[in-house]
Amino acid sequence: MRKLIVATIAAAVLPFAANAQAFQNGGFETGPNPGGFTTQGTGSTAITGWTVTSGTIDYIGAYWLAAEGARSIDLSGNGPGTIAQTFDTVLGQHYQVSFWLSGNPDGAPTVKNLAVNATGGATTNYTLDSTGVHHETMNWMQFTYDFVASGTSTTLSFASLDSTPYGPALDGVAVTAVPEPAVWGMMIGGFGLAGFSLRRRPAVRFARV
């Protein structure tokens, strides 16, 4: 009985982790050493897993303090840019994207603007006030974006909406499948039944010789 329960739960959860080409390098740590920073133009795939799909971006190294690790992105290089990654998804599955934002403190605008989009989902605009941000104190803030996969692969993009070289800064992108309430109920109920079956297991008694 317990094996059947475990198998049922595994079958329900499996689609959430069955991606062959998983989302990768959300912290931008894998790629050529940018030193302080390097500018990457349209078509660049230098940052592992990511493509610059329009404009230019700056690949930041030691220039300012990252939210995690040692590297991050300024979505405005010489001007506004877009960076994107395509990865496998489960059709109809709900996903949540979390990411950290700050802003290049070297110039205007003070309020940085960007757009986030996933294939088949709505484009959502985000703003961040970079007042008080400095290279050593970037005041990173975490945001989330939700989408439902419209196919077996999804392209996630981040685009600067600031027409200057001083754009929104991005780091720590993560994509997580969100179990539906029915699956959570199945998991909780299944674990409860498994625990009940263990409690009902008869004690083993040994005969005295």
LINJO-V907333 format. One record per pair of residues at least 24 apart in sequence whose C-alpha atoms are under 8 Angstrom apart, sorted by sequence separation. I is the first residue (numbers start at 0). J is the second residue. D is the distance in whole Angstrom. If there is no record, write none. Layout:
# LINJO-V907333
i & j & d
I & J & D
I & J & D
This chain:
# LINJO-V907333
i & j & d
23 & 47 & 8
24 & 48 & 6
35 & 59 & 6
36 & 60 & 5
54 & 78 & 7
55 & 79 & 6
56 & 80 & 5
23 & 48 & 6
33 & 58 & 6
34 & 59 & 8
35 & 60 & 5
36 & 61 & 7
54 & 79 & 6
55 & 80 & 5
56 & 81 & 7
102 & 127 & 7
104 & 129 & 7
121 & 146 & 8
22 & 48 & 8
33 & 59 & 6
34 & 60 & 5
35 & 61 & 5
36 & 62 & 6
54 & 80 & 4
55 & 81 & 7
56 & 82 & 8
101 & 127 & 7
102 & 128 & 8
103 & 129 & 8
120 & 146 & 6
33 & 60 & 5
34 & 61 & 6
35 & 62 & 4
53 & 80 & 5
54 & 81 & 7
100 & 127 & 7
102 & 129 & 5
120 & 147 & 7
32 & 60 & 7
34 & 62 & 8
52 & 80 & 8
53 & 81 & 5
101 & 129 & 7
104 & 132 & 6
119 & 147 & 8
120 & 148 & 8
51 & 80 & 7
52 & 81 & 6
53 & 82 & 7
73 & 102 & 8
103 & 132 & 8
104 & 133 & 6
115 & 144 & 8
117 & 146 & 7
119 & 148 & 7
120 & 149 & 8
51 & 81 & 6
52 & 82 & 6
73 & 103 & 7
102 & 132 & 7
104 & 134 & 7
118 & 148 & 7
119 & 149 & 5
51 & 82 & 4
52 & 83 & 7
101 & 132 & 8
118 & 149 & 7
50 & 82 & 6
51 & 83 & 6
49 & 82 & 7
50 & 83 & 5
66 & 99 & 7
49 & 83 & 6
50 & 84 & 6
49 & 84 & 5
102 & 137 & 8
118 & 153 & 5
48 & 84 & 6
49 & 85 & 8
101 & 137 & 6
117 & 153 & 6
118 & 154 & 5
39 & 76 & 7
48 & 85 & 8
101 & 138 & 6
117 & 154 & 6
118 & 155 & 7
38 & 76 & 6
101 & 139 & 5
117 & 155 & 4
38 & 77 & 8
100 & 139 & 5
101 & 140 & 7
116 & 155 & 6
117 & 156 & 6
28 & 68 & 7
99 & 139 & 6
100 & 140 & 5
115 & 155 & 7
116 & 156 & 5
127 & 167 & 8
26 & 67 & 7
28 & 69 & 7
99 & 140 & 5
100 & 141 & 6
115 & 156 & 6
116 & 157 & 7
26 & 68 & 7
28 & 70 & 6
99 & 141 & 4
100 & 142 & 7
115 & 157 & 5
27 & 70 & 6
28 & 71 & 8
98 & 141 & 6
99 & 142 & 6
114 & 157 & 6
115 & 158 & 7
26 & 70 & 7
27 & 71 & 6
97 & 141 & 7
98 & 142 & 5
113 & 157 & 7
114 & 158 & 5
26 & 71 & 7
27 & 72 & 8
97 & 142 & 6
98 & 143 & 6
113 & 158 & 5
114 & 159 & 7
97 & 143 & 4
113 & 159 & 4
114 & 160 & 7
96 & 143 & 5
97 & 144 & 6
112 & 159 & 6
113 & 160 & 5
95 & 143 & 7
96 & 144 & 5
112 & 160 & 5
113 & 161 & 7
95 & 144 & 6
96 & 145 & 6
111 & 160 & 8
112 & 161 & 6
95 & 145 & 4
111 & 161 & 7
94 & 145 & 6
95 & 146 & 7
93 & 145 & 7
94 & 146 & 5
93 & 146 & 6
94 & 147 & 6
108 & 161 & 8
93 & 147 & 4
94 & 148 & 7
112 & 166 & 8
113 & 167 & 7
92 & 147 & 5
93 & 148 & 6
108 & 163 & 8
111 & 166 & 6
112 & 167 & 6
91 & 147 & 6
92 & 148 & 5
107 & 163 & 7
111 & 167 & 5
90 & 147 & 8
91 & 148 & 5
108 & 165 & 7
90 & 148 & 5
91 & 149 & 6
106 & 164 & 8
107 & 165 & 7
108 & 166 & 8
89 & 148 & 6
90 & 149 & 6
91 & 150 & 7
106 & 165 & 6
88 & 148 & 6
90 & 150 & 5
105 & 165 & 6
89 & 150 & 7
90 & 151 & 5
104 & 165 & 7
22 & 84 & 8
88 & 150 & 7
89 & 151 & 5
103 & 165 & 5
22 & 85 & 8
88 & 151 & 5
89 & 152 & 8
102 & 165 & 7
103 & 166 & 6
22 & 86 & 5
87 & 151 & 6
88 & 152 & 5
102 & 166 & 6
103 & 167 & 6
21 & 86 & 6
22 & 87 & 8
87 & 152 & 4
88 & 153 & 6
102 & 167 & 4
103 & 168 & 6
20 & 86 & 6
21 & 87 & 6
86 & 152 & 5
87 & 153 & 6
101 & 167 & 6
102 & 168 & 5
20 & 87 & 5
85 & 152 & 7
86 & 153 & 6
100 & 167 & 7
101 & 168 & 5
19 & 87 & 7
85 & 153 & 5
86 & 154 & 7
100 & 168 & 6
101 & 169 & 7
18 & 87 & 5
85 & 154 & 4
100 & 169 & 5
18 & 88 & 6
63 & 133 & 8
64 & 134 & 6
84 & 154 & 5
85 & 155 & 6
99 & 169 & 6
100 & 170 & 7
18 & 89 & 8
63 & 134 & 4
64 & 135 & 6
66 & 137 & 8
83 & 154 & 7
84 & 155 & 5
98 & 169 & 7
99 & 170 & 5
62 & 134 & 7
63 & 135 & 6
64 & 136 & 7
65 & 137 & 8
83 & 155 & 5
84 & 156 & 7
98 & 170 & 6
99 & 171 & 6
64 & 137 & 7
66 & 139 & 6
83 & 156 & 4
98 & 171 & 5
99 & 172 & 7
15 & 89 & 7
63 & 137 & 8
82 & 156 & 6
83 & 157 & 6
97 & 171 & 8
98 & 172 & 4
14 & 89 & 7
81 & 156 & 7
82 & 157 & 5
97 & 172 & 6
98 & 173 & 6
81 & 157 & 6
82 & 158 & 7
96 & 172 & 7
97 & 173 & 5
15 & 92 & 8
81 & 158 & 4
96 & 173 & 6
97 & 174 & 7
80 & 158 & 6
81 & 159 & 6
96 & 174 & 5
79 & 158 & 7
80 & 159 & 6
95 & 174 & 6
96 & 175 & 6
79 & 159 & 5
94 & 174 & 7
95 & 175 & 5
79 & 160 & 6
94 & 175 & 6
95 & 176 & 6
79 & 161 & 6
94 & 176 & 4
95 & 177 & 7
74 & 157 & 8
78 & 161 & 8
79 & 162 & 5
93 & 176 & 6
94 & 177 & 5
74 & 158 & 7
75 & 159 & 6
78 & 162 & 6
79 & 163 & 7
92 & 176 & 7
93 & 177 & 6
74 & 159 & 5
78 & 163 & 5
79 & 164 & 7
92 & 177 & 8
93 & 178 & 7
75 & 161 & 7
77 & 163 & 7
78 & 164 & 5
93 & 179 & 8
75 & 162 & 8
77 & 164 & 5
78 & 165 & 8
79 & 166 & 7
75 & 163 & 7
76 & 164 & 5
75 & 164 & 5
76 & 165 & 7
75 & 165 & 6
76 & 166 & 8
75 & 166 & 5
73 & 165 & 8
74 & 166 & 6
75 & 167 & 7
73 & 166 & 6
74 & 167 & 6
73 & 167 & 6
74 & 168 & 6
73 & 168 & 4
74 & 169 & 7
72 & 168 & 5
73 & 169 & 6
71 & 168 & 7
72 & 169 & 5
71 & 169 & 6
72 & 170 & 6
71 & 170 & 5
70 & 170 & 8
67 & 170 & 7
66 & 170 & 6
67 & 171 & 6
65 & 170 & 7
66 & 171 & 7
27 & 170 & 7
26 & 170 & 5
27 & 171 & 8
25 & 170 & 7
26 & 171 & 4
25 & 171 & 5
26 & 172 & 6
25 & 172 & 4
25 & 173 & 6
22 & 173 & 8
22 & 174 & 7
16 & 176 & 8
15 & 176 & 6
15 & 177 & 8
15 & 178 & 8
12 & 178 & 8
12 & 182 & 8
11 & 182 & 7
8 & 185 & 7
8 & 186 & 6
8 & 189 & 7
5 & 189 & 7
4 & 189 & 6
4 & 190 & 8
4 & 192 & 8
4 & 193 & 7
1 & 192 & 8
1 & 193 & 6
1 & 196 & 7
0 & 196 & 8
